[in-house]
Amino acid sequence: MSEITELVNAAAEGDERAAAALFDRVYADLHRMASSRMALEKSDHTLQPTALINEVYLRLFGIRRDSEPETTDWKNRGHFFAAAAEAMRRILVESARSKQRKKRGGGAVRELLDPDALAAPEFADEVLSLNDALDALTATNPQVGQLVTLRYFGGLTIKEASESLGISPRTGDAYWAYARAWLLAEIKRGAGESD
């Protein structure tokens, strides 16, 4: 059993020292995941990779007052990173929803609009559309949905995501190709319904 798997198991059983040691041990990997994901965001995005990692940690271990742990059913390193990727997804979706509420006036004071200061469409809409489509995909094909979460929100390679799911990289490639086509069609169909 690897050191990370041992720490994952101990942390899942509530050992706070193991949780801290696990975080120290996987911090660089989590930072790489967060950085690759945040690189896709607009440059003015307020959430930085380090803040995203800290929020993931708080959620995974249920340290926030308003949350229960996301999951503690970690069997190994792969399961832990899958949980981290899912936590990143939820955080980014919550951030996108918050931006969308603000964009639509969520409690804002009315001000005169400067036409020269109009911003480009928010990336938040894309994240929410993807999230809805990903939920639909996961409902019909959970393993393919998990692969997308690991790749898109977790920043893992096909090989890493496949290893995490216990499938071959070749199967992972096939799932990824299928998921991309399926999600694109679903997002386009959703956009057509909202017009």
C-alpha positions in Angstrom: 0.0 0.0 0.0 1.4 3.4 -1.0 2.0 6.2 1.5 -0.7 8.3 -0.1 -3.2 5.4 0.1 -2.4 5.0 3.8 -2.8 8.7 4.4 -6.1 8.7 2.4 -7.4 5.8 4.5 -6.4 7.4 7.8 -7.8 10.8 6.8 -11.1 9.1 5.7 -11.3 7.6 9.3 -11.1 11.1 10.8 -7.4 11.3 11.6 -6.7 15.0 11.4 -2.9 14.6 11.4 -3.2 12.2 8.5 -5.4 14.7 6.7 -2.8 17.5 7.2 0.0 15.1 6.0 -2.1 14.1 3.0 -2.7 17.7 2.1 1.0 18.4 2.3 1.9 15.4 0.2 -0.6 16.1 -2.6 -0.5 19.9 -2.6 1.7 20.1 -5.7 -0.6 17.7 -7.6 -3.7 19.7 -6.5 -2.1 23.0 -7.4 -1.3 21.6 -10.9 -4.9 20.5 -11.3 -6.2 23.9 -10.1 -3.8 25.8 -12.3 -4.6 23.9 -15.4 -8.3 24.4 -14.8 -8.0 28.1 -13.9 -5.9 28.7 -17.0 -9.1 28.1 -19.0 -10.9 30.9 -17.1 -11.0 34.5 -18.1 -8.0 36.5 -16.9 -10.1 38.7 -14.6 -11.5 35.6 -12.7 -11.3 36.3 -8.9 -10.7 32.7 -7.8 -7.0 31.8 -7.9 -5.5 28.3 -7.9 -4.3 28.5 -4.3 -7.7 29.7 -3.1 -9.4 26.9 -5.1 -7.1 24.3 -3.5 -7.8 25.6 0.0 -11.6 25.5 -0.7 -11.3 21.9 -2.0 -9.4 20.9 1.2 -12.1 22.5 3.4 -14.8 20.7 1.5 -13.1 17.4 1.4 -12.5 17.3 5.1 -15.8 19.0 6.1 -14.0 21.8 7.9 -16.3 24.6 6.8 -19.1 25.2 9.3 -21.8 25.0 6.7 -20.7 21.8 5.0 -20.4 18.1 5.6 -17.4 16.4 4.0 -17.9 15.9 0.2 -17.0 12.3 0.6 -14.8 10.1 2.7 -15.1 7.0 0.7 -11.6 7.1 -0.6 -10.1 3.8 -1.3 -6.8 5.0 -2.8 -5.0 7.9 -4.4 -7.2 7.8 -7.5 -10.4 8.0 -5.5 -9.1 10.9 -3.5 -8.2 12.9 -6.7 -11.6 12.0 -8.2 -13.2 13.5 -5.1 -10.9 16.6 -5.4 -11.9 17.1 -9.1 -15.6 16.8 -8.2 -15.1 19.4 -5.4 -13.4 21.7 -7.9 -16.3 21.3 -10.2 -18.8 22.2 -7.5 -16.8 25.2 -6.4 -16.4 26.5 -10.0 -20.1 26.0 -10.7 -21.1 27.8 -7.5 -18.8 30.7 -8.5 -20.3 30.8 -12.0 -23.9 30.8 -10.5 -22.9 33.6 -8.2 -21.5 35.7 -11.1 -24.6 35.0 -13.1 -26.8 36.3 -10.2 -24.7 39.4 -10.0 -24.8 39.9 -13.7 -28.6 39.8 -13.6 -28.7 42.4 -10.9 -28.7 40.2 -7.7 -29.1 43.0 -5.2 -27.0 45.6 -7.1 -27.7 49.3 -6.8 -28.9 50.8 -10.1 -26.3 52.8 -11.9 -26.1 54.5 -15.3 -24.5 52.2 -17.8 -21.4 53.3 -19.7 -21.7 51.7 -23.2 -17.9 51.9 -23.6 -17.4 49.7 -20.5 -19.5 46.7 -21.5 -17.7 43.4 -20.8 -17.5 40.3 -22.9 -19.9 37.5 -22.1 -19.1 35.7 -18.9 -17.4 32.4 -18.9 -19.8 31.5 -16.1 -22.6 30.8 -18.7 -20.3 28.2 -20.4 -19.5 26.5 -17.0 -23.2 26.3 -16.1 -24.1 24.9 -19.6 -21.3 22.3 -19.3 -22.4 21.4 -15.8 -26.0 20.8 -16.8 -24.9 18.7 -19.8 -22.4 16.8 -17.7 -25.1 16.0 -15.1 -27.2 14.6 -18.0 -24.3 12.6 -19.3 -23.4 11.2 -15.8 -27.0 10.2 -15.3 -26.9 8.0 -18.4 -23.2 6.9 -18.3 -21.6 7.6 -14.9 -18.1 6.4 -15.7 -17.9 8.6 -18.8 -19.2 11.5 -16.7 -16.5 10.9 -14.1 -13.8 10.8 -16.8 -15.0 14.2 -18.0 -15.0 15.6 -14.5 -11.4 14.4 -13.9 -10.2 15.7 -17.3 -12.0 19.1 -17.4 -12.4 20.1 -13.8 -9.5 18.1 -12.3 -7.0 18.8 -15.1 -5.9 15.1 -15.3 -4.5 13.6 -18.5 -6.4 10.7 -20.2 -3.9 8.3 -18.7 -4.3 9.7 -15.1 -8.0 9.8 -15.3 -8.2 6.3 -16.7 -6.0 5.0 -14.0 -8.1 6.7 -11.4 -11.2 5.0 -12.9 -9.5 1.7 -13.2 -9.9 1.6 -17.0 -7.3 1.3 -19.8 -6.1 4.5 -21.4 -7.5 3.3 -24.7 -10.9 3.0 -23.2 -10.4 6.4 -21.6 -9.6 7.8 -25.1 -12.8 6.3 -26.5 -14.9 7.6 -23.5 -13.3 11.1 -24.0 -14.2 11.2 -27.7 -17.7 10.0 -27.0 -18.2 12.5 -24.2 -17.0 15.5 -26.2 -19.4 14.8 -29.0 -22.3 14.0 -26.6 -21.7 17.1 -24.5 -21.4 19.4 -27.6 -24.7 18.1 -28.9 -26.3 18.4 -25.5 -25.1 22.0 -25.0 -26.2 23.0 -28.5 -29.6 21.4 -27.9 -29.9 23.3 -24.6 -28.9 26.6 -26.2 -31.6 26.0 -28.9 -34.2 25.6 -26.2 -33.3 28.7 -24.4 -33.5 30.9 -27.5 
